C-alpha cells in the first residue's frame, strides 16, 4: 500500500508541474499579443447627399453627384516590443459591383442606371496625402472591393489614423430611373495589422432622391406658317376659316419609355378655355381675330398643363398640335396676324 501511494503522489506532482508549464506558456503568449494595441475611435460615419437630377442625354459613365466624409480619426494605435511588422490602412466598397468607369469599380443602387464609386484619402503616411479609388488594384489581399492606401513595415507614424471617404455617383445605363435610395452602408475604413484585419469603420449615406428628366426637346423654337386668309372666310365671332387653313405642327421630343408627358402653353391669352391668344401688336395689325391652338382637334386650355400621353419607346415622341385663325370681334380688318406663345414640358 505504501508503494502504491508513493507512485500515485508522484504522478500527481508531475501533472501539476506540466499544468503550471502550460499556464506559464499561455501567459507569455498573451503578453506578446498585447505588445501593440489599436482602438477603433469612430465606428460609423453618416453623410448626406444632395438630390440628383439627370438629363436623358447624359452619357453612360458620367459622374452625376458626390459626397464626402470629413477628415475623421478612425483608429488609434500604440506599439511596443515586440513591435508590429506591418500595418496597412485603406478603404472598402460595400455593395454589388456592376461595371468599371476608368479605374473605378461602380456599385449599384436600387434605382436603375445609378451607381456609386468609393475613393479613400489618408493623411497618415510618411509624406503628403495618399488617395485612391476602389478599382480592383492595390487591394492588399486579393479582394477587389478593398483599396490599400498606406502600407508600412511597422506602425503608421502619425497617430491617430485619420481618413476621408468620397462617394461619387455615376450613370450606368442608357435609361435611368427615378426614386429614393434608402439610407445604407456603402463603404468602410479598414486596417490590417500583421496580416490580420481589424474591426471596420462603416460609412453610411443618408437617403438620396434621384430624378431623371425622361425627355429632351429637340426643337425649342417652332415656327408655324399660317399663310394668307381672305376676310370673307370669317362668318362671325367664334368662326374660323375652312379647315384647310388649319395648320398642323409638332413639338418634337426624344424620350425614355413610360414617360407621362404634359404640356402647358402660355402667352398673351385672349380666352384660356378656348385656347385663343392675341395677335402681336404692330403698326399694320389685323383686328377682330386671334389664333386658336388645338390638341387632337380640340381647343386646348391655355395657362394650365394638359396630358399628351405616355411614351412607349425609347426615342422620338411628337406632340401634335394645330393652329388656326379665329374670329374674336364683330369686324375683321386686314393686316399682319402674328402671335407668339411659350410651351413648358413637365413629366409625372
Order of alpha helices (4+ residues) and beta strands (2+ residues): alpha-beta-beta-beta-beta-beta-beta-beta-beta-beta-beta-beta-beta-beta-beta-beta-beta-beta-beta-beta-beta-beta-beta-beta-beta-beta-beta-beta
